[in-house]
């Protein structure tokens, strides 16, 4: 999809229903479903806009996709849109998890259940990895962007630094590098 295709402006009902469907499809991790729905299915955002939203969602406290729902809702319908998108996203999972939690209380020592949960966790990791790879492919191929990607990966995966510390250091560095690159391009 090219960058001009994300021009769809959903109604309030479409916004609620879209995020409700994302929440319902999000078994094993909602991020892959959110990206596919918001970028490919509904065309509410371009790939770049989604990556920017995800970056913001990860920077802010709270669940990433919940933050995306709030920003997306506000973009299309102000604070009412935020409430509708967030409610749509969490309504079904809230009810389902509430029911499953009451059942899990009685069957938490089941070997079959614990093995099934391990399999579901592996599938969720695979979905998340596939989504991350799709997003990396769409990143700008600039040295500073790739450097930020690499630094973030090393800080989290190998050094196991705390996320808030990584954000506190790399966010201003990334903003500074982006500003510098923009100034350099405008001079040419």
C-alpha positions as CSV (number, residue, x, y, z in Angstrom):
1,X,0.0,0.0,0.0
2,X,1.4,3.4,-0.8
3,X,1.3,6.3,1.7
4,X,-1.7,8.0,0.1
5,X,-4.0,5.1,0.6
6,X,-4.6,5.6,4.3
7,X,-7.3,8.2,3.9
8,X,-10.3,6.3,5.3
9,X,-12.1,8.3,8.1
10,X,-14.2,5.8,10.1
11,X,-17.5,6.6,11.7
12,X,-17.8,6.3,15.5
13,X,-19.5,2.9,15.1
14,X,-16.8,1.7,12.6
15,X,-14.1,2.9,15.1
16,X,-15.7,0.9,17.9
17,X,-16.3,-2.1,15.8
18,X,-12.8,-2.1,14.3
19,X,-11.1,-2.0,17.6
20,X,-13.6,-4.6,19.0
21,X,-12.6,-6.9,16.2
22,X,-8.9,-6.3,16.9
23,X,-9.6,-7.1,20.6
24,X,-11.4,-10.3,19.6
25,X,-8.7,-11.4,17.1
26,X,-5.9,-10.7,19.5
27,X,-5.5,-14.1,21.1
28,X,-1.8,-14.6,21.6
29,X,-1.0,-11.0,21.2
30,X,-3.0,-8.2,19.7
31,X,-0.2,-6.2,18.0
32,X,0.0,-8.3,14.8
33,X,-3.8,-8.1,14.4
34,X,-3.8,-4.4,15.2
35,X,-1.2,-3.6,12.5
36,X,-2.9,-5.8,9.9
37,X,-6.3,-4.3,10.7
38,X,-5.4,-0.6,11.0
39,X,-2.9,-0.6,8.0
40,X,-4.0,-3.3,5.6
41,X,-7.7,-4.0,6.2
42,X,-9.2,-0.7,7.2
43,X,-6.5,1.6,5.7
44,X,-6.9,4.0,8.6
45,X,-3.1,4.5,8.9
46,X,-0.2,4.1,6.6
47,X,2.6,1.8,7.6
48,X,4.7,4.8,8.7
49,X,1.9,6.3,10.7
50,X,1.4,3.0,12.4
51,X,5.1,2.7,13.3
52,X,5.0,6.2,14.7
53,X,1.9,5.4,16.7
54,X,3.6,2.2,18.0
55,X,6.6,4.2,19.0
56,X,4.5,6.6,20.9
57,X,2.4,3.8,22.4
58,X,5.6,2.1,23.7
59,X,6.9,5.3,25.1
60,X,3.8,6.1,27.1
61,X,2.8,4.1,30.2
62,X,0.1,1.5,29.6
63,X,-0.6,-1.2,27.0
64,X,0.8,-0.3,23.6
65,X,-2.3,-1.1,21.6
66,X,-4.5,0.6,24.2
67,X,-2.4,3.7,23.7
68,X,-2.7,3.3,19.9
69,X,-6.5,3.0,20.3
70,X,-6.6,6.2,22.4
71,X,-4.6,8.2,19.8
72,X,-6.5,6.7,16.9
73,X,-9.8,7.5,18.4
74,X,-8.8,11.0,19.2
75,X,-7.5,11.5,15.7
76,X,-10.9,10.6,14.2
77,X,-13.4,11.7,16.8
78,X,-11.7,13.5,19.7
79,X,-12.1,12.2,23.3
80,X,-15.3,10.3,22.4
81,X,-13.4,8.4,19.8
82,X,-10.7,7.5,22.3
83,X,-13.3,6.2,24.7
84,X,-15.0,4.2,21.9
85,X,-11.8,2.7,20.5
86,X,-10.4,1.8,23.9
87,X,-13.8,0.3,25.0
88,X,-14.1,-1.7,21.8
89,X,-10.5,-3.0,22.1
90,X,-10.9,-4.2,25.7
91,X,-14.5,-5.1,26.1
92,X,-14.5,-8.7,24.8
93,X,-11.0,-9.6,26.2
94,X,-12.1,-8.3,29.6
95,X,-15.2,-10.5,29.7
96,X,-13.3,-13.6,28.3
97,X,-10.4,-13.2,30.7
98,X,-12.7,-12.7,33.6
99,X,-14.5,-16.0,32.7
100,X,-11.3,-17.9,32.1
101,X,-9.7,-16.6,35.3
102,X,-12.6,-18.0,37.3
103,X,-12.1,-21.4,35.6
104,X,-8.3,-21.4,35.9
105,X,-8.7,-21.0,39.6
106,X,-10.1,-24.6,39.7
107,X,-7.8,-26.2,37.1
108,X,-4.5,-24.4,37.6
109,X,-2.7,-27.7,38.5
110,X,-3.7,-29.4,35.3
111,X,-0.7,-30.7,33.3
112,X,-2.7,-30.5,30.0
113,X,-3.7,-26.9,30.7
114,X,-0.2,-25.9,31.5
115,X,1.2,-27.5,28.3
116,X,-1.6,-25.9,26.2
117,X,-0.6,-22.5,27.7
118,X,3.0,-23.0,26.8
119,X,2.0,-23.8,23.2
120,X,-0.1,-20.7,23.1
121,X,2.8,-18.6,24.4
122,X,5.1,-19.9,21.6
123,X,2.5,-19.1,19.0
124,X,2.2,-15.5,20.4
125,X,5.9,-15.1,20.3
126,X,5.9,-16.1,16.6
127,X,3.1,-13.6,15.8
128,X,5.0,-10.8,17.5
129,X,8.3,-11.7,15.7
130,X,6.5,-11.8,12.3
131,X,5.0,-8.3,13.0
132,X,8.3,-6.9,14.1
133,X,10.0,-8.2,10.9
134,X,7.2,-6.6,8.7
135,X,7.8,-3.3,10.5
136,X,11.6,-3.4,10.2
137,X,11.3,-4.0,6.5
138,X,9.3,-0.7,6.2
139,X,11.8,1.4,8.2
140,X,13.8,4.1,6.4
141,X,17.2,2.7,5.2
142,X,19.2,5.5,6.8
143,X,22.3,4.8,8.9
144,X,21.0,6.6,11.9
145,X,17.6,4.8,11.8
146,X,19.4,1.4,11.6
147,X,21.8,2.5,14.4
148,X,18.8,3.3,16.6
149,X,17.2,-0.1,15.8
150,X,20.5,-1.9,16.6
151,X,21.2,0.0,19.8
152,X,17.6,-0.6,21.1
153,X,17.9,-4.3,20.3
154,X,21.2,-4.7,22.0
155,X,20.1,-2.7,25.0
156,X,17.0,-4.9,25.5
157,X,18.1,-8.3,24.3
158,X,21.7,-8.6,25.2
159,X,22.3,-6.0,27.9
160,X,18.8,-6.5,29.5
161,X,18.7,-2.8,30.5
162,X,15.5,-1.4,32.0
163,X,13.0,-0.1,29.4
164,X,12.6,3.3,31.1
165,X,16.3,3.8,31.1
166,X,16.6,2.9,27.4
167,X,13.7,5.3,26.5
168,X,15.3,8.0,28.6
169,X,18.6,7.8,26.8
170,X,17.6,6.7,23.2
171,X,14.5,8.9,22.7
172,X,16.4,12.2,22.9
173,X,19.2,10.7,20.9
174,X,16.8,9.5,18.2
175,X,15.0,12.9,18.2
176,X,18.3,14.7,17.9
177,X,19.5,12.5,15.1
178,X,16.2,12.9,13.2
179,X,16.3,16.7,13.6
180,X,20.0,16.7,12.4
181,X,19.1,14.6,9.4
182,X,16.2,16.8,8.5
183,X,18.3,20.0,8.7
184,X,21.0,18.4,6.6
185,X,18.5,17.4,4.0
186,X,16.9,20.8,3.9
187,X,20.3,22.4,3.2
188,X,20.8,20.3,0.1
